[in-house]
Amino acid sequence: AIVTQLTKDLPDVEGLSSYEAPQTTRVFSKDGQVVATLFVENRTTVPLDRMSPYLPKALLAVEDSRFMQHHGVDWVGVARAAVANVFFRGIDQGASTLTMQLARNLFLSFDQTLERKIKEILLASQIEKKFTKDEILELYLNQIYFGGGAYGVQAASKTYYGKNAKDLSVPEAALIAGLPQSPSNFSPLVSEKAAMHRQILVLGRMYDQKFLDYKQYRKALLEARHPTFMTKNAQEFQVLEVPYFTTWVIRQLHERYDEDLLYRGGLRIHTTVDLRMQKAAEQTVRGLISQNGPSLRADCSALVCIENKTGYVRAMCGGLGWSSNSQFNRAWQAK
């Protein structure tokens, strides 16, 4: 009776076939460099065949080694977790499969209640009936949070390694696959030591599950000793690369596009800004104020450079320096 009642309130998993996760919109300069990223969730969806083959293997090894055998719920894992939680109090051993995690992430809250767990099991069973294992894996790898503001493996690959998901090596794939369990603790942007410990554990699981032979395993361990993580100053973290120009562009975008499309639609917006000229414009404004400001009783300035032939704005500088305390753009906001 309880299950029947809960089933009535379940969302329809059929919608997953046309589901589109929120994706990051990117704004590009004249020569194709990213100058702004707009997102609610920083995500770029990629198909499974455009991911490193080691990514799904690493994920299955550490999160759900019986994924290919179960039908949404791993009853062997449930029994094992129940025994562990009864006989070893304080050890909260979970039994959620990848499909159950996906169901929770897409449709349910994260409340630790029996009702939510039953709904999670029912939804996972429905998802497994409607979709193939590869489709479920692809949905999971594009949906889950990987820390550092990154949702999905493509954003995570760019955030942590500055490369596409298809180009990840074995140890890199292992590190990213180890993040979903606790992104805030295992992210290398938070603790490189914790991230590397988790990475080594995942590599060990991959070897145990025969996803790696001994030679591959040893090679991956050696490579893991010399990580090349991106830093917080990397390009992916520069939401506004040339803020005076890009805030002006964003204002125009808000006038033309629905906000939901703008921040979730994964748009590619090409602009006219020339980064070389933009840099020169900023230097010019600072130099003129430094040299002539006192005599003219001026403490600020603005500059707009427009190409005569086309009318394109090639550079815009709205002040002496953009900061958290000074974001007034005199080039278009001043009267």
C-alpha positions as CSV (number, residue, x, y, z in Angstrom):
1,A,0.0,0.0,0.0
2,I,2.8,2.4,0.9
3,V,4.6,1.7,-2.4
4,T,1.4,2.1,-4.4
5,Q,0.8,5.5,-2.8
6,L,4.4,6.7,-3.4
7,T,4.2,5.5,-7.0
8,K,1.3,7.9,-7.7
9,D,3.5,10.9,-6.9
10,L,6.6,9.9,-8.9
11,P,7.7,12.0,-11.9
12,D,7.6,10.6,-15.4
13,V,11.0,9.3,-16.3
14,E,10.0,9.3,-20.0
15,G,11.0,13.0,-20.0
16,L,14.7,12.0,-19.7
17,S,14.8,11.0,-23.3
18,S,14.4,14.7,-24.3
19,Y,16.1,16.1,-21.1
20,E,18.6,18.9,-21.6
21,A,20.7,19.8,-18.6
22,P,21.5,23.5,-18.1
23,Q,24.6,24.4,-20.0
24,T,27.2,27.2,-19.8
25,T,26.9,30.1,-22.2
26,R,30.2,31.4,-23.5
27,V,31.0,34.8,-24.9
28,F,33.9,35.0,-27.3
29,S,36.3,37.8,-28.5
30,K,37.0,38.7,-32.1
31,D,39.6,36.0,-32.4
32,G,37.6,33.3,-30.6
33,Q,38.9,33.5,-27.0
34,V,36.5,33.1,-24.1
35,V,35.9,36.5,-22.5
36,A,32.8,35.6,-20.3
37,T,30.9,32.6,-19.1
38,L,27.3,32.8,-18.0
39,F,25.7,29.9,-16.1
40,V,23.5,28.7,-13.3
41,E,25.4,25.4,-13.4
42,N,28.8,25.4,-15.3
43,R,28.1,22.5,-17.7
44,T,28.8,21.5,-21.3
45,T,27.1,18.2,-22.3
46,V,29.1,15.7,-24.3
47,P,28.1,12.3,-25.6
48,L,29.7,9.1,-24.1
49,D,31.9,8.5,-27.2
50,R,33.5,12.0,-26.7
51,M,34.7,11.1,-23.3
52,S,37.9,9.3,-22.4
53,P,37.1,5.5,-22.3
54,Y,38.7,5.4,-18.8
55,L,36.1,7.8,-17.3
56,P,33.1,5.4,-17.2
57,K,35.4,2.6,-16.2
58,A,36.8,4.6,-13.3
59,L,33.4,5.7,-12.2
60,L,32.0,2.1,-12.3
61,A,35.0,0.8,-10.4
62,V,34.6,3.2,-7.5
63,E,30.8,3.9,-7.4
64,D,29.0,0.9,-8.8
65,S,31.0,-2.1,-9.8
66,R,27.9,-4.2,-10.3
67,F,26.2,-1.6,-12.6
68,M,26.1,-3.9,-15.6
69,Q,24.5,-6.7,-13.6
70,H,21.8,-5.0,-11.6
71,H,18.5,-3.5,-12.8
72,G,18.7,-0.2,-10.9
73,V,19.0,-1.5,-7.4
74,D,21.9,-3.6,-6.3
75,W,20.3,-5.9,-3.7
76,V,23.7,-7.5,-3.0
77,G,25.0,-4.1,-2.1
78,V,21.9,-3.3,0.0
79,A,22.4,-6.4,2.0
80,R,26.1,-5.8,2.5
81,A,25.4,-2.2,3.6
82,A,22.7,-3.3,6.0
83,V,24.9,-5.8,7.6
84,A,27.8,-3.3,7.9
85,N,25.5,-0.6,9.4
86,V,24.0,-3.0,11.9
87,F,27.2,-4.6,13.2
88,F,29.5,-1.6,12.8
89,R,27.6,1.3,14.2
90,G,28.9,4.6,13.2
91,I,29.8,3.3,9.7
92,D,27.2,4.7,7.4
93,Q,27.7,2.5,4.4
94,G,25.6,3.5,1.4
95,A,24.1,1.2,-1.2
96,S,23.0,3.7,-3.9
97,T,23.7,2.6,-7.5
98,L,24.6,5.1,-10.2
99,T,21.0,4.9,-11.4
100,M,19.6,5.6,-7.9
101,Q,22.0,8.6,-7.6
102,L,20.8,9.9,-11.0
103,A,17.2,9.5,-9.9
104,R,17.9,11.4,-6.7
105,N,19.8,14.2,-8.5
106,L,17.2,14.8,-11.1
107,F,13.9,14.2,-9.4
108,L,14.2,14.1,-5.6
109,S,15.5,16.0,-2.5
110,F,18.5,14.9,-0.5
111,D,16.5,14.4,2.6
112,Q,17.6,11.3,4.6
113,T,14.2,9.7,4.9
114,L,12.7,6.3,4.2
115,E,10.1,7.8,1.8
116,R,12.8,9.4,-0.3
117,K,14.8,6.1,-0.4
118,I,11.8,4.1,-1.6
119,K,11.0,6.7,-4.3
120,E,14.7,6.5,-5.3
121,I,14.5,2.7,-5.7
122,L,11.2,2.9,-7.7
123,L,12.5,5.7,-10.0
124,A,15.8,3.8,-10.6
125,S,13.9,0.7,-11.6
126,Q,11.8,2.7,-14.1
127,I,14.9,4.4,-15.5
128,E,16.5,1.0,-16.1
129,K,13.5,-0.2,-18.0
130,K,13.4,2.8,-20.3
131,F,17.1,3.4,-21.0
132,T,20.2,1.4,-21.9
133,K,23.2,1.2,-19.6
134,D,25.2,3.5,-21.9
135,E,22.4,6.1,-21.9
136,I,22.2,6.1,-18.1
137,L,26.0,6.5,-17.8
138,E,26.0,9.4,-20.3
139,L,23.2,11.1,-18.3
140,Y,25.0,10.6,-15.0
141,L,28.4,11.8,-16.3
142,N,26.8,15.0,-17.7
143,Q,24.6,15.7,-14.7
144,I,26.5,15.1,-11.5
145,Y,28.4,17.8,-9.6
146,F,32.2,17.4,-9.6
147,G,33.3,20.3,-7.4
148,G,34.9,23.6,-8.3
149,G,31.6,24.9,-9.8
150,A,31.7,22.1,-12.4
151,Y,28.7,20.1,-13.4
152,G,29.4,17.1,-15.7
153,V,32.7,15.6,-16.8
154,Q,33.5,18.2,-19.6
155,A,33.3,21.1,-17.2
156,A,35.3,19.1,-14.6
157,S,38.0,18.2,-17.1
158,K,38.3,21.9,-18.1
159,T,38.3,23.1,-14.5
160,Y,40.9,20.7,-13.2
161,Y,43.1,19.9,-16.2
162,G,42.3,22.5,-18.9
163,K,41.4,19.9,-21.4
164,N,38.4,18.1,-22.9
165,A,36.9,15.0,-21.3
166,K,38.0,12.9,-24.3
167,D,41.6,13.7,-23.7
168,L,41.9,12.6,-20.1
169,S,44.6,10.1,-19.2
170,V,44.0,7.1,-16.8
171,P,45.1,8.9,-13.6
172,E,43.2,12.1,-14.6
173,A,40.0,10.1,-15.3
174,A,40.5,8.4,-11.9
175,L,40.7,11.6,-10.1
176,I,37.5,13.1,-11.7
177,A,35.6,9.8,-11.1
178,G,36.5,9.9,-7.4
179,L,34.9,13.4,-6.9
180,P,31.1,12.8,-6.8
181,Q,31.2,11.1,-3.4
182,S,32.4,14.3,-1.8
183,P,33.3,17.1,-4.2
184,S,34.0,19.7,-1.5
185,N,36.5,17.4,0.2
186,F,38.2,15.6,-2.7
187,S,38.6,18.6,-5.1
188,P,42.2,19.4,-5.8
189,L,41.3,23.0,-5.6
190,V,40.5,22.4,-1.9
191,S,43.1,19.8,-1.0
192,E,45.6,18.3,-3.5
193,K,46.6,15.7,-0.8
194,A,43.0,14.5,-0.3
195,A,42.4,14.5,-4.1
196,M,45.5,12.3,-4.7
197,H,44.6,9.8,-2.0
198,R,41.2,9.4,-3.5
199,Q,42.8,9.1,-7.0
200,I,45.0,6.3,-5.8
201,L,42.0,4.5,-4.3
202,V,40.1,4.7,-7.6
203,L,43.1,3.4,-9.5
204,G,43.3,0.4,-7.1
205,R,39.6,-0.3,-7.7
206,M,40.1,-0.1,-11.5
207,Y,42.9,-2.7,-11.2
208,D,40.8,-4.9,-8.9
209,Q,37.9,-4.8,-11.4
210,K,40.3,-5.6,-14.2
211,F,39.7,-2.3,-16.0
212,L,43.5,-1.9,-15.9
213,D,46.2,-4.6,-16.2
214,Y,49.2,-4.5,-13.9
215,K,51.4,-2.5,-16.3
216,Q,48.7,0.2,-16.9
217,Y,48.1,0.4,-13.1
218,R,51.7,0.9,-12.3
219,K,52.1,3.5,-15.0
220,A,49.1,5.4,-13.8
221,L,50.4,5.4,-10.2
222,L,53.7,6.9,-11.4
223,E,51.9,9.6,-13.4
224,A,49.7,10.4,-10.5
225,R,52.8,11.5,-8.5
226,H,53.3,14.5,-10.8
227,P,49.8,16.1,-11.1
228,T,49.3,19.2,-13.3
229,F,46.2,20.7,-11.9
230,M,44.8,24.0,-13.1
231,T,44.8,26.8,-10.6
232,K,42.0,29.1,-9.4
233,N,43.4,31.8,-11.7
234,A,42.9,29.6,-14.8
235,Q,40.8,30.9,-17.7
236,E,37.8,28.7,-16.8
237,F,37.5,30.7,-13.5
238,Q,37.6,34.1,-15.3
239,V,33.9,34.7,-15.6
240,L,34.5,38.2,-17.0
241,E,37.8,38.5,-18.8
242,V,37.3,42.1,-20.0
243,P,34.5,43.3,-17.7
244,Y,33.9,46.8,-19.0
245,F,33.1,45.3,-22.5
246,T,31.4,42.1,-21.4
247,T,29.0,43.7,-18.9
248,W,27.9,46.0,-21.8
249,V,27.4,42.9,-24.0
250,I,25.5,41.1,-21.2
251,R,23.1,44.1,-20.9
252,Q,22.3,43.8,-24.6
253,L,21.8,40.1,-24.3
254,H,19.3,40.5,-21.5
255,E,17.3,42.8,-23.8
256,R,17.2,40.2,-26.6
257,Y,17.0,36.8,-24.9
258,D,15.1,35.1,-22.1
259,E,17.1,34.8,-19.0
260,D,16.6,31.0,-18.8
261,L,18.0,30.6,-22.3
262,L,20.9,32.9,-21.6
263,Y,22.1,31.2,-18.4
264,R,21.1,27.6,-19.2
265,G,21.1,27.3,-22.9
266,G,24.8,26.8,-23.7
267,L,24.8,29.6,-26.2
268,R,28.0,30.6,-28.1
269,I,28.0,34.4,-28.4
270,H,30.6,36.0,-30.7
271,T,31.5,39.7,-30.2
272,T,33.7,42.3,-31.8
273,V,36.2,43.0,-29.0
274,D,39.9,42.9,-30.0
275,L,41.8,41.8,-26.9
276,R,45.1,43.4,-28.1
277,M,43.3,46.7,-28.6
278,Q,41.4,46.3,-25.3
279,K,44.7,45.9,-23.4
280,A,46.1,49.0,-25.2
281,A,42.9,51.0,-24.3
282,E,43.2,50.2,-20.6
283,Q,46.8,51.2,-20.6
284,T,46.0,54.5,-22.4
285,V,43.3,55.5,-19.9
286,R,45.5,54.8,-16.9
287,G,48.5,56.6,-18.5
288,L,46.5,59.7,-19.5
289,I,45.0,60.1,-16.0
290,S,48.3,59.5,-14.4
291,Q,50.0,62.1,-16.6
292,N,47.2,64.8,-17.1
293,G,44.7,64.0,-14.4
294,P,45.9,66.5,-11.7
295,S,46.2,69.4,-14.1
296,L,42.7,68.7,-15.5
297,R,41.2,68.0,-12.0
298,A,40.1,64.6,-13.4
299,D,40.4,61.4,-11.5
300,C,38.8,59.1,-14.0
301,S,38.3,58.6,-17.7
302,A,36.6,56.4,-20.3
303,L,37.4,55.2,-23.8
304,V,35.5,53.5,-26.7
305,C,37.3,52.4,-29.9
306,I,35.0,52.0,-32.9
307,E,36.1,50.6,-36.2
308,N,35.1,53.2,-38.9
309,K,34.4,50.8,-41.7
310,T,32.1,48.5,-39.8
311,G,31.0,50.3,-36.7
312,Y,32.2,47.4,-34.5
313,V,33.3,48.2,-31.0
314,R,36.9,46.9,-30.7
315,A,37.7,48.1,-27.2
316,M,35.9,49.7,-24.3
317,C,37.3,51.0,-21.0
318,G,34.9,52.5,-18.5
319,G,37.3,53.5,-15.7
320,L,40.7,53.0,-14.2
321,G,40.1,49.5,-12.9
322,W,37.2,47.0,-12.4
323,S,36.9,45.6,-8.9
324,S,34.4,44.3,-6.4
325,N,34.0,47.9,-5.1
326,S,34.1,49.7,-8.5
327,Q,32.0,48.4,-11.3
328,F,30.7,51.7,-12.8
329,N,31.2,51.7,-16.5
330,R,31.5,55.4,-17.7
331,A,31.7,54.3,-21.3
332,W,27.9,53.5,-21.3
333,Q,26.5,54.1,-17.9
334,A,27.5,57.7,-17.3
335,K,25.4,60.6,-18.7
